[in-house]
Structure formats: structure tokens, C-alpha cells
Amino acid sequence: MSLLCNTGDWFTLGQGNAFRKIELYNMEWPATINLEHMSVHAAPFGGPIAIVKDPKLFIKLDGGTSTRPIIRVFNCVGKLISSINWDCGNLVTLGWSDAEELIGVQDDGTIFIHDMFGNFVHKFSVGKDVTDVAAAKIFTSASGTGVAVLTSGFKIYVLNNIKDPKSRPLSELLNLSSSLTCWEMVCRERTTSCLLAVGNEITLVRHGDNTFSNHTLAVKHDYQSISLLAVSFDQEHVAALTNTGTVWMGSWDLKHKYGEFVTGRPERANQLVWCVDGGAGGPDAQAVIVSYTNLILIIGTAGESSVYTYDAPMTLVPEMDCVRVLTGYCHELVQKVPPSTCKIFGINISEPASFLFEAHRKFQERSHQSDEYLCLIKSRLPAAVADCVDAAGHEFDPATQQSLIRAAYFGKSFVPGHSCEEYMAMCRTLKVLNVLRDRNVAIPITIRQFNHLQPVVILDRLVFRKYYGLSIDIAKYLKLQETRILEHWAFQKIAQDKNDDEVARKIAAKFSSADLREPMSFANVADKAQQLGKTRLAITLLELERKKTLQVPLLLKLGASEKALIAATQSGDIDLIYMALLEMKNTTALAKFHMTIRRYPLAQNLYKKYCQLNSLSTLKDIHSQEDDFLSQAELALREALLLGNLDASIPDVSGNYRRAGKPIEADLADETKKLLRHQKLLQDKYQQDFFGLPLHAMVRRLLQLGDQRYAEKLKGEFKMSDRRFWWLRVQTYAENYQWEELEKFAKAKKSVIGYEPFVEVCLGRMNVAEARKYLPRCSEENKLKWYLRAGCYADAATIAFVQKDIDSLLKIHDHCTNDPTLMTTVENMIGQLSSKK
């Protein structure tokens, strides 16, 4: 089926290799710009264009015109963005980084970085030994944007990343001469290599490798030198143009030849670039473009060619899937026609997508042929829909996009259960692409470039161009975060506006009105204000920050210690409070610091806790200033216990307790003082350690030493209860096995604690005979229990019989299996008690 539509600018280079030329824009260069006298350096991915007078050309200057180069930066339709008056050294070359920063290389080895608006970013030197740069290349490496320089002594130095400028010689053993005609950089698998054309040979040198290989191009026509070298955007292919006009095409390592082409043109070419398809196509799907003064020659690897003439000089800009052509009046794009587009608009095509497109066209005409076309591809409709969707993405004309998308929508209606995700994603992408390609924005990227960069990078580039409203609209449309866009807008407001109050109001209003899932953070914006020296504005913005973990450190950095302390206490985060306290302590006069933290109880209490662990003297001063007698007493007591000088500190402790209205604690402190005095006397008397013992232990120790009189003295002086004192005496006699003394003590007075303790201590020392002396004097309710514990089962049986306790008799019966007589007696007792029931 033949369907001719949008194919007027198509041309073929071999079987199945269709290419096309698309006009992007009519240029709007200023009247003073003549590209014939200019050196043009365009950034890839539809980036800005830098133009400077070509220093190799002799140009007649008007009176008063400066001889210093002026670098002008334009967008893709020729609108001026900025100008840079180059007042440094001699400029060797210009180029663009992957972040769209302008890179300028001087002959003294200095590299300058500017943004697209002409603002200086930074500079650095290639190396101390590099002071005479003759040529330079700016290339894309595995780690970023690299720079390679060729000195007048034919030494090449390579710097793989301008963000980490560390240069090394290409090779220590490489010895070049003036016969070097051209050179190019190749980056493959994280390795940087260089192609050097010397005479009729090309030398491949790997960076840092002292081994290199020489290659002579196998071409049919003799040649003496190589005029131009070109490496493809994907670093896969290399092309060389000889001085006799032969183009050689092959792999990057020069081992595989794709083909050659004789241009038949004796004049020197201006540029040699690859036009690759950006996909997985092999060498046969690629092309090489050679530009001359007024024409471009497009050559396929199979040997076919096509020529386009121009009325003015042009510049070729290689891209990942096409080549852009810049002239004085238009901006065009040359690319291989995508396979999906060929399936629809190709000549003599009978693909399902082509039939679907025609079926939709007939449907719009209300023709019955629409159904006939659909019947032909009924089983292949899903593939046809997918091809129409894909082809729409590769089109630049909105009307063609719309026709293809409508055809896909028409076709998917006849596919049961068809997923619309790819269709909807393409609609969203096309809407964004059309906005980007609009001449007011002028970023003419293809869909492959869009998917390669990803929407986040596209948004960053729009933001850097200050298209804030458009960036926010696209972010919302693609459901991406707007945070970075709003932050960059705020950075610009801070940098440009002079009224800090108005800036803070606008930023706060903008951030609060943004429909975000999480509130905007003011921390980064405040940090930017601080970097620009606007401390007051930074503090004002930080007061609006909701995340205290971001707010407090920045407030401290800005010197707003008290505000930081307030924010930290409001958060309740102990770590933040301590951070604010310690920073405030180091930066504020001590008296003012103490007066400030008194207004914030939580902060003051935490500071006291810190002082308690690290500086007791500071804590004393705080308690003294606040007349906190209770805290003074407790602190003095703790310190005395820690240092072991309790006797010296007790008077102060007691006095502070009384001032604090704590009479009980004061009395205890006084009694402790008396106890310490007794401990000191006893320590001197017995040469034993009494210090630190409580009253109970002291009395016990005295009874063990036999000093009953002193023990009774302490009992009376400290009002120890009789029960406790009796218990201590009973335990002490038993521990010392003083059974006679224990018996005398039991007979001397009626026991205030009963006689069970006497039995208990005797049994604890396994002395049943002594325990028997006290068993009859035990109370009636406990007597049976103690007889059983003492093992006096006969007496226990008698008591149980008298108390009519059958359960206890049964227990006794279980324990007297070895005494038949007692067992019989107990059984009789159980029988008598049971019969009475």
C-alpha cells in the first residue's frame, strides 16, 4: 500500500534506510551576527548556542570596535540570552558541560566556567606544566564532562571531569610531531582514549596506557593525510576524511570497516559528524554528514549519498539520534526515519499501522472502506496501535501527532482489554515536548532525548532558564515534585530583590500556596540567603520552618541563639535543646546565658542535668543565684558522699534543708551528723571501719564485739525500738553460738518479740536441743508450727490432739513412718477425733 504523507523531505541511503530533514525554526539572529565570521558552539539536547568571532579569520573591524572577543549566548531560535566580554587570555576553544555550563579554554591552560547567563562560576588550571595550549577538546566522559588539551610541544593532557580537575598526560611514551593533522577523544567502558591522525596513519592511545596501536586506513584511493576525524555521539563509530576527499567509516577501534565514499570535492570540509539513530541499529543504519561552505553531504555506510545546498555557511550539531543544522536563517534537523514512522508513511508499505492510519482517515470521511481496512488487520490491531503511538512521539508537527494519536485511539477501540497506559503516557509526553519545542522556549529535543534525560533533568534546565511558571505546570502535569522549582525561584528572588521584608513575604506566600503533599522547607532558602550575606532575611525565613531539626542548626549558624533555643524547646527534642544550650553557652556571656535560660524551664532543667554530670561548681552557682536551698542541700549531700567528707558538709546540708522548709530532712541530717561522730569514736576505739554504716549495722557490730553498753547507748540516743534491739541481740548471740547468754537473756525479761525468734535462730544453727528450751514458751497459735519445724512430732501430736487438728495429725503421721509406736498413737488420736464427728 502506498501512503504519501509528510515524506517530501525524505531521502534514502541504501535499502530500508530512510532519512529526513525537518525544519525546526526560522532564526532570529541579531543583524550584527554573521555566522560566516563566527565560531559556533552549540550544546547538545537543544541547549544554548555560544558564538564568538573566529580568531583564525581576518575580519575588518569598524572604528571603536574592541579586539577582545565577545562571547554571545543564544537560544535555539537565535534570541540573545547573555554576553561575556572575554578580557582574560587568548581563547582556544569553547564548549558546553553536561550541566549546560559554558567552558572556555585559554592558551595558558586556564579553564573558565560560566553559566548560560554569563555569570562566572569558577576557574582552574589544567596543570602547572601546561602553559602553552594550542588546541583543546571538550568531550563527554564516563564521569562527567572532560577536557583534553594539546600543547605547542605536542603533549596531550586529559582531564576526565571538570568537577574534579585532575589532569594526567595522555601517555608518557607518546612522541608527536608537527605532522599531526587532527585528533579526537573517544570514551568507552570508563576508559578515555585518543585518536591521533599523523600522516596517513591513525594512532589509538588509551589514557594512562603506555602502549598504543597504529592503523592505516584501507581505502581505494591513495592519500597523504587525514583532514578530519569524527566520533559518533554513542562512541561506537569513527569516520575519517582524507585529504583527497575520501570518507572512511568504521568502528571506534578502527578494526572494522563499514565502507568508504569518494566525495569528489577538492576543497577542505568544515565539519565531519555522525548521524546515528540512537537505537540498537547496526552500522548499516547510520550515516555521516560532511559540511562544506554551502552544502552538506549525507553519506550512508553502504556508499549512497544525498546533498543539500544552503545559501550561507552552516554548523552541524551532533545529537544522540540526529544532527541539527544551524544556518543564518534556519534551524533544521536531520535524522533517520524511525521504524514506526516508516511503517505508516513509507512508500509501498503494507504494514498494519499504515492500514490503521488509512482506516481512521476513511472513517473521518464516513467511508465504508474504513471497515475493510480494519478487517485486513483485525488480528494485528494491537501492534498497529502501538506503532501509531510510537510514531506520534517521533513527529515534530502537532497536526501529524494529532492524526497518529487519533488513529491509535480509533484502533484501540476495537481491541478488547487493551491497556491505555502507553497511550496516555505518550499523550502527556507529546504535550510537554510541544511546549518545550515552542519558539518561546526553544528546546528542540526528540522523544528519545527526552526519555534519555528524564523529566527531572528537563525541569532543572527549564528552571535554570527561569521558566518557573512553565516548570511548575509541567511538574504538576507529570505529577512530579515542585520543591526544587520553588526553591530555585526563591534563590533568584533573594539574589535579585533588595527589599528583604517583601522577599520574605513573597516566598512565604508562594510556599504556602503550593499544593504539595508535604509543606515546603525554608531551610535551604535561608541557607542561600545566609550565603549571600542576608542574615536578617535568613532568620526571618527560618522562623517559618516547621522542621525543628533543620531550623535549629541554621539559627545557631546565623547567631540567633535564643531563637534557636526557643525552637528547640518547642520541639521537645532533647538533643536539639542540648545543641542550642551548648552553642549558646560558648557564644554568650555567662551571666546573660544564665539569665536567658531562666525564662525556659525545660532548657534550664536540662542544663542543670548537664552540669550535674560535668560541672558541679556551675550547678552550685545556679542554685545559689536562684536561692534554691533544697537543691543546694541535695547537691551538697551528693557531693559530700562522693568525696567522702560527709561530716564537714552536714551542717550546710542541715541548714539548707531548714531554709527550704524541710524539717524532717534537717533532723535526719542532724542525726547523721551525730552518727558520724559516734562512727569516728568507734573507729578510733576498735581500729575497725565503722564509717558509712547505718545505725542497725553499727549496733549489730557493737553487739558482736561485746560492747553491749555502747549499743544500748546508741539505742537510747537514736530512739531505736525495743523490738529491733531484741532481734539484734538474739541474732548476735546465735551467730556467736553464745547459747548460755541467749538463755540468760530470755529469762531476764519477758521477751517483747515473743520466743519464736529464739526458736528460729536455734534451728537456723541446727541446735534443736536449745530450741526445745523455748518451744513451751511460744504462743499457742504458733506452738504446733514450731514443734513440727523442730521435729518434735510426739509433742506436736499431743498439741494437735488437744487442738483437734486432724490435718496436722495426718501430716505428723506421714513424718513418723520410722517410729511404729508414735504412728500407732497418732492413728488412735485420728480415730478418736474422727469418731467424735
C-alpha positions, 0 to 999 in steps of 0.5 A: 500500500502506498501512503504519501504523507509528510515524506517530501523531505525524505531521502534514502541511503541504501535499502530500508534506510530512510532519512529526513530533514525537518525544519525546526525554526526560522532564526532570529539572529541579531543583524550584527551576527554573521555566522560566516565570521563566527565560531559556533558552539552549540550544546547538545539536547537543544541547549544554548548556542555560544558564538564568538568571532573566529580568531583564525579569520581576518575580519575588518573591524569598524572604528571603536570596535574592541579586539577582545572577543565577545562571547554571545549566548543564544537560544535555539531560535537565535534570541540573545540570552547573555554576553561575556566580554572575554578580557582574560587570555587568548581563547582556544576553544569553547564548549558546553558541560553536561550541566549546560555550563559554558567552558572556555579554554585559554592558551595558558591552560586556564579553564573558565566556567560560566553559566548560560547567563554569563555569570562566572562560576569558577576557574582552574588550571589544567596543570602547572606544566601546561602553559602553552595550549594550542588546541583543546577538546571538550568531550563527554566522559564516563564521569562527567564532562572532560577536557583534553588539551594539546600543547605547542610541544605536542603533549596531550593532557586529559582531564576526565571531569571538570568537577574534579580537575585532575589532569594526567598526560595522555601517555608518557611514551607518546612522541608527536610531531608537527605532522599531526593533522587532527585528533579526537577523544573517544570514551568507552567502558570508563576508559578515555582514549585518543585518536591521533591522525599523523600522516596517513596513519591513525594512532589509538592511545588509551589514557594512562596506557603506555602502549598504543596501536597504529592503523592505516586506513584501507581505502581505494584511493591513495592519500597523504593525510587525514583532514578530519576525524569524527566520533559518533555521539554513542562512541561506537563509530569513527569516520575519517576524511582524507585529504583527497576527499575520501570518507572512511567509516568504521568502528571506534577501534578502527578494526572494522570497516563499514565502507568508504565514499569518494566525495569528489570535492577538492576543497577542505570540509568544515565539519565531519559528524555522525548521524546515528539513530540512537537505537540498537541499529547496526552500522548499516543504519547510520550515516555521516554528514560532511559540511562544506561552505554551502552544502552538506553531504549525507553519506550512508555506510553502504556508499549512497549519498544525498546533498543539500545546498544552503545559501550561507555557511552552516554548523552541524550539531551532533545529537544522540539520534540526529544532527541539527543544522544551524544556518543564518536563517534556519534551524533544521534537523536531520535524522533517520526515519524511525521504524514506526514512522516508516511503517505508516508513511513509507512508500509501498508499505503494507504494514498494519499501522499504515492500514490503521492510519488509512482506516481512521482517515476513511472513517473521518470521511464516513467511508465504508472502506474504513471497515475493510481496512480494519478487517485486513488487520483485525488480528494485528490491531494491537501492534498497529496501535502501538506503532501509531503511538510510537510514531506520534512521539517521533513527529515534530508537527502537532497536526501529524501527532494529532492524526497518529494519536487519533488513529491509535485511539480509533484502533484501540477501540476495537481491541478488547482489554487493551491497556491505555497506559502507553497511550496516555503516557505518550499523550502527556509526553507529546504535550510537554515536548510541544511546549518545550519545542515552542519558539518561546522556549526553544528546546528542540529535543526528540522523544528519545532525548527526552526519555534519555534525560528524564523529566527531572533533568528537563525541569532543572534546565527549564528552571535554570532558564527561569521558566518557573511558571512553565516548570511548575505546570509541567511538574504538576502535569507529570505529577512530579515534585515542585520543591526544587522549582520553588526553591530555585525561584526563591534563590533568584528572588533573594539574589535579585530583590533588595527589599528583604521584608517583601522577599520574605513575604513573597516566598512565604506566600508562594510556599504556602500556596503550593499544593504539595503533599508535604509543606515546603522547607525554608531551610535551604532558602535561608541557607542561600540567603545566609550565603549571600550575606542576608542574615536578617532575611535568613532568620526571618525565613527560618522562623517559618520552618516547621522542621525543628531539626533543620531550623535549629542548626541554621539559627545557631549558624546565623547567631540567633541563639535564643531563637534557636533555643526557643525552637528547640524547646518547642520541639521537645527534642532533647538533643536539639535543646542540648545543641542550642544550650551548648552553642549558646553557652560558648557564644554568650556571656555567662551571666546573660546565658544564665539569665536567658535560660531562666525564662525556659524551664525545660532548657534550664532543667536540662542544663542543670542535668548537664552540669550535674554530670560535668560541672558541679561548681556551675550547678552550685552557682545556679542554685545559689543565684536562684536561692534554691536551698533544697537543691543546694542541700541535695547537691551538697549531700551528693557531693559530700558522699562522693568525696567522702567528707560527709561530716564537714558538709552536714551542717550546710546540708542541715541548714539548707534543708531548714531554709527550704522548709524541710524539717524532717530532712534537717533532723535526719541530717542532724542525726547523721551528723551525730552518727558520724561522730559516734562512727569516728569514736568507734573507729578510733576505739576498735581500729575497725571501719565503722564509717558509712554504716547505718545505725542497725549495722553499727549496733549489730557490730557493737553487739558482736564485739561485746560492747553491749553498753555502747549499743544500748547507748546508741539505742537510747540516743537514736530512739531505736525500738525495743523490738529491733534491739531484741532481734539484734541481740538474739541474732548476735548471740546465735551467730556467736553460738553464745547459747548460755547468754541467749538463755540468760537473756530470755529469762531476764525479761519477758521477751517483747518479740515473743520466743519464736525468734529464739526458736528460729535462730536455734534451728537456723544453727541446727541446735534443736536441743536449745530450741526445745528450751523455748518451744513451751514458751511460744504462743499457742497459735504458733506452738504446733508450727514450731514443734513440727519445724523442730521435729518434735512430732510426739509433742506436736501430736499431743498439741494437735490432739488437744487442738483437734487438728486432724490435718496436722495429725495426718501430716505428723503421721506421714513424718513418723513412718520410722517410729511404729509406736508414735504412728500407732498413737497418732492413728488412735488420736485420728480415730478418736477425733474422727469418731467424735464427728 
